[in-house]
Amino acid sequence: KFLTISETESFPVLMTKRYSKFGKLTFTAHASGQHYLCFQSNSTRFSVFAREKLVRPLHLDVQMGEHTIGHSTEKTKDNMVLLENSLRHLFEQMMYIIRQQEYQREKEEVFRQIGEDTNSKVLWWAVVQTSILLSVGFWQMKRLKDFFIAKKLV
């Protein structure tokens, strides 16, 4: 009771398995095309010398192609409806997140513009203060020089 599976007769064996009297096999082919199944019996009775024929029933249920829909199509339809509702909910959540991200980007742009305007105003205020300070300093030096000249100290 051996089973050997290969893609073609010359290709290497994909699977070899030993089974008891009853067994179930599920095999997923990773490539399309022909696949060979070789069944071997390990019976100790040699069929030529046996009085009765050596008969081994073999039942194969082969399903090929994509996943098949089972007998309970109503349950499958219900599951599909649930899945569709879940996907719709996820899509709505995703759209909500996208809207929130766009809102945050807009707010960030406004905040950045306010920050840049404030920095620009602070820079100009510093330039104005520095120019006023220098002007007052030069004015005081001129007044002090004029005072010393008037008092004839220089």
NORDA-V920478 format. One record per residue. N is the residue number from 1. RES is the residue in three letters. PHI is phi in whole degrees, 0 to 359 (NA if undefined). OMEGA is omega in radians with two decimals (none if undefined). D_LAST is the distance of its C-alpha to the last C-alpha in whole Angstrom. Layout:
n=N res=RES phi=PHI omega=OMEGA d_last=D_LAST
n=N res=RES phi=PHI omega=OMEGA d_last=D_LAST
This chain:
n=1 res=LYS phi=NA omega=3.10 d_last=126
n=2 res=PHE phi=247 omega=3.05 d_last=123
n=3 res=LEU phi=232 omega=3.10 d_last=121
n=4 res=THR phi=237 omega=3.14 d_last=119
n=5 res=ILE phi=239 omega=3.06 d_last=117
n=6 res=SER phi=220 omega=-3.13 d_last=116
n=7 res=GLU phi=287 omega=3.02 d_last=114
n=8 res=THR phi=221 omega=-3.10 d_last=117
n=9 res=GLU phi=295 omega=-3.09 d_last=119
n=10 res=SER phi=267 omega=-3.12 d_last=117
n=11 res=PHE phi=282 omega=3.12 d_last=114
n=12 res=PRO phi=294 omega=-3.10 d_last=113
n=13 res=VAL phi=289 omega=3.11 d_last=114
n=14 res=LEU phi=275 omega=-3.07 d_last=112
n=15 res=MET phi=202 omega=3.02 d_last=114
n=16 res=THR phi=227 omega=-3.08 d_last=117
n=17 res=LYS phi=215 omega=3.09 d_last=118
n=18 res=ARG phi=257 omega=-3.08 d_last=121
n=19 res=TYR phi=237 omega=3.02 d_last=122
n=20 res=SER phi=276 omega=-3.09 d_last=125
n=21 res=LYS phi=300 omega=3.11 d_last=128
n=22 res=PHE phi=238 omega=3.14 d_last=126
n=23 res=GLY phi=196 omega=3.13 d_last=122
n=24 res=LYS phi=228 omega=-3.11 d_last=119
n=25 res=LEU phi=230 omega=3.00 d_last=117
n=26 res=THR phi=237 omega=-3.10 d_last=114
n=27 res=PHE phi=227 omega=3.09 d_last=112
n=28 res=THR phi=250 omega=3.13 d_last=109
n=29 res=ALA phi=280 omega=-3.14 d_last=109
n=30 res=HIS phi=268 omega=3.09 d_last=106
n=31 res=ALA phi=223 omega=3.12 d_last=107
n=32 res=SER phi=279 omega=3.14 d_last=110
n=33 res=GLY phi=128 omega=-3.12 d_last=113
n=34 res=GLN phi=281 omega=3.05 d_last=116
n=35 res=HIS phi=228 omega=-3.09 d_last=116
n=36 res=TYR phi=253 omega=3.07 d_last=119
n=37 res=LEU phi=249 omega=3.14 d_last=121
n=38 res=CYS phi=241 omega=3.12 d_last=123
n=39 res=PHE phi=259 omega=3.10 d_last=125
n=40 res=GLN phi=230 omega=3.11 d_last=127
n=41 res=SER phi=259 omega=3.09 d_last=130
n=42 res=ASN phi=250 omega=-3.13 d_last=130
n=43 res=SER phi=292 omega=3.13 d_last=134
n=44 res=THR phi=275 omega=3.13 d_last=136
n=45 res=ARG phi=274 omega=3.10 d_last=139
n=46 res=PHE phi=270 omega=-2.95 d_last=140
n=47 res=SER phi=292 omega=-3.12 d_last=141
n=48 res=VAL phi=290 omega=-3.09 d_last=144
n=49 res=PHE phi=269 omega=3.13 d_last=146
n=50 res=ALA phi=284 omega=-3.13 d_last=145
n=51 res=ARG phi=289 omega=3.12 d_last=148
n=52 res=GLU phi=249 omega=-3.09 d_last=146
n=53 res=LYS phi=291 omega=3.07 d_last=143
n=54 res=LEU phi=273 omega=-3.08 d_last=139
n=55 res=VAL phi=242 omega=3.08 d_last=138
n=56 res=ARG phi=239 omega=3.10 d_last=134
n=57 res=PRO phi=289 omega=-3.14 d_last=133
n=58 res=LEU phi=226 omega=3.13 d_last=129
n=59 res=HIS phi=247 omega=3.12 d_last=127
n=60 res=LEU phi=243 omega=3.03 d_last=124
n=61 res=ASP phi=239 omega=-3.04 d_last=122
n=62 res=VAL phi=259 omega=3.07 d_last=119
n=63 res=GLN phi=242 omega=-3.11 d_last=116
n=64 res=MET phi=239 omega=3.10 d_last=114
n=65 res=GLY phi=95 omega=-3.13 d_last=111
n=66 res=GLU phi=289 omega=3.12 d_last=109
n=67 res=HIS phi=302 omega=-3.13 d_last=109
n=68 res=THR phi=267 omega=3.08 d_last=112
n=69 res=ILE phi=276 omega=-3.08 d_last=112
n=70 res=GLY phi=288 omega=-3.11 d_last=114
n=71 res=HIS phi=290 omega=-3.10 d_last=117
n=72 res=SER phi=266 omega=-3.12 d_last=115
n=73 res=THR phi=291 omega=3.11 d_last=113
n=74 res=GLU phi=295 omega=3.11 d_last=113
n=75 res=LYS phi=296 omega=3.11 d_last=111
n=76 res=THR phi=296 omega=3.11 d_last=109
n=77 res=LYS phi=296 omega=3.10 d_last=108
n=78 res=ASP phi=298 omega=3.11 d_last=107
n=79 res=ASN phi=297 omega=3.12 d_last=105
n=80 res=MET phi=294 omega=3.11 d_last=103
n=81 res=VAL phi=295 omega=3.10 d_last=102
n=82 res=LEU phi=298 omega=3.12 d_last=101
n=83 res=LEU phi=296 omega=3.12 d_last=99
n=84 res=GLU phi=297 omega=3.11 d_last=98
n=85 res=ASN phi=295 omega=3.11 d_last=97
n=86 res=SER phi=296 omega=3.11 d_last=95
n=87 res=LEU phi=295 omega=3.11 d_last=93
n=88 res=ARG phi=297 omega=3.11 d_last=92
n=89 res=HIS phi=297 omega=3.11 d_last=91
n=90 res=LEU phi=298 omega=3.12 d_last=89
n=91 res=PHE phi=296 omega=3.11 d_last=88
n=92 res=GLU phi=296 omega=3.10 d_last=87
n=93 res=GLN phi=297 omega=3.12 d_last=84
n=94 res=MET phi=296 omega=3.11 d_last=83
n=95 res=MET phi=296 omega=3.09 d_last=82
n=96 res=TYR phi=298 omega=3.13 d_last=80
n=97 res=ILE phi=297 omega=3.13 d_last=78
n=98 res=ILE phi=297 omega=3.11 d_last=77
n=99 res=ARG phi=297 omega=3.12 d_last=76
n=100 res=GLN phi=295 omega=3.10 d_last=74
n=101 res=GLN phi=296 omega=3.10 d_last=73
n=102 res=GLU phi=296 omega=3.10 d_last=72
n=103 res=TYR phi=298 omega=3.13 d_last=71
n=104 res=GLN phi=296 omega=3.09 d_last=68
n=105 res=ARG phi=297 omega=3.12 d_last=67
n=106 res=GLU phi=298 omega=3.12 d_last=66
n=107 res=LYS phi=297 omega=3.12 d_last=64
n=108 res=GLU phi=297 omega=3.11 d_last=62
n=109 res=GLU phi=297 omega=3.11 d_last=61
n=110 res=VAL phi=297 omega=-3.13 d_last=60
n=111 res=PHE phi=297 omega=3.12 d_last=58
n=112 res=ARG phi=296 omega=3.12 d_last=57
n=113 res=GLN phi=296 omega=3.09 d_last=56
n=114 res=ILE phi=298 omega=3.12 d_last=54
n=115 res=GLY phi=298 omega=3.12 d_last=52
n=116 res=GLU phi=294 omega=3.10 d_last=51
n=117 res=ASP phi=297 omega=3.12 d_last=50
n=118 res=THR phi=297 omega=3.12 d_last=48
n=119 res=ASN phi=299 omega=3.12 d_last=46
n=120 res=SER phi=296 omega=3.13 d_last=45
n=121 res=LYS phi=295 omega=3.11 d_last=44
n=122 res=VAL phi=296 omega=3.12 d_last=42
n=123 res=LEU phi=298 omega=3.14 d_last=40
n=124 res=TRP phi=294 omega=3.10 d_last=39
n=125 res=TRP phi=296 omega=3.09 d_last=38
n=126 res=ALA phi=295 omega=3.10 d_last=36
n=127 res=VAL phi=296 omega=3.13 d_last=35
n=128 res=VAL phi=296 omega=3.14 d_last=34
n=129 res=GLN phi=297 omega=3.13 d_last=32
n=130 res=THR phi=296 omega=3.13 d_last=30
n=131 res=SER phi=295 omega=3.09 d_last=29
n=132 res=ILE phi=296 omega=3.14 d_last=28
n=133 res=LEU phi=299 omega=3.12 d_last=26
n=134 res=LEU phi=295 omega=3.12 d_last=24
n=135 res=SER phi=298 omega=3.13 d_last=23
n=136 res=VAL phi=296 omega=3.12 d_last=22
n=137 res=GLY phi=298 omega=3.11 d_last=20
n=138 res=PHE phi=296 omega=3.14 d_last=18
n=139 res=TRP phi=297 omega=3.14 d_last=18
n=140 res=GLN phi=294 omega=3.12 d_last=17
n=141 res=MET phi=296 omega=3.12 d_last=14
n=142 res=LYS phi=295 omega=3.14 d_last=13
n=143 res=ARG phi=296 omega=3.13 d_last=13
n=144 res=LEU phi=294 omega=3.12 d_last=11
n=145 res=LYS phi=296 omega=3.11 d_last=8
n=146 res=ASP phi=297 omega=3.11 d_last=10
n=147 res=PHE phi=296 omega=-3.14 d_last=10
n=148 res=PHE phi=294 omega=3.12 d_last=6
n=149 res=ILE phi=291 omega=3.14 d_last=6
n=150 res=ALA phi=295 omega=-3.13 d_last=9
n=151 res=LYS phi=273 omega=3.12 d_last=8
n=152 res=LYS phi=57 omega=3.06 d_last=5
n=153 res=LEU phi=267 omega=3.12 d_last=4
n=154 res=VAL phi=244 omega=none d_last=0
